[in-house]
Amino acid sequence: MTIAEVAAAMRVSKMTVYRLVKSHAIAAVRVGRSFRVPEDAVNDYIRRSTEPATPRPDSDTGEDPSAAH
């Protein structure tokens, strides 16, 4: 996929995709002066980014802040 195709699929700007590629958050291959991103790399990034976050224990008490008291 081209950077523009990835941006359209993810509904973000092309600059955001370039930043993700530069930070190695999304795998890409350089072809001449442009990048190509495997569709699997986009799907993997989306899957990793949308996993539910695990609650972090409260740093002061060591308790889960979402736990009912």
SULTA-V456000 format. One record per residue. RES is the residue in one letter. PHI is phi in radians with two decimals (* if undefined). Layout:
BEGIN
RES&PHI  RES&PHI
END
This chain:
BEGIN
M&*  T&-1.39  I&-1.02  A&-1.12  E&-1.16  V&-1.12  A&-1.05  A&-1.15  A&-1.15  M&-1.59  R&0.99  V&-2.29  S&-1.38  K&-1.09  M&-1.06  T&-1.07  V&-1.14  Y&-1.03  R&-1.12  L&-1.11  V&-1.17  K&-1.09  S&-1.47  H&1.15  A&-1.30  I&-2.18  A&-1.25  A&-2.60  V&-2.07  R&-1.50  V&-2.14  G&1.14  R&-1.75  S&-2.11  F&-1.96  R&-2.20  V&-2.04  P&-1.10  E&-1.02  D&-1.07  A&-1.14  V&-1.16  N&-1.08  D&-1.10  Y&-1.09  I&-1.10  R&-1.08  R&-1.14  S&-1.37  T&-1.89  E&-1.16  P&-1.10  A&-1.31  T&-1.51  P&-1.07  R&-1.61  P&-1.09  D&-1.11  S&-1.17  D&-1.40  T&-1.92  G&1.36  E&-1.72  D&-1.29  P&-1.15  S&-1.54  A&-1.25  A&-1.33  H&-1.81
END
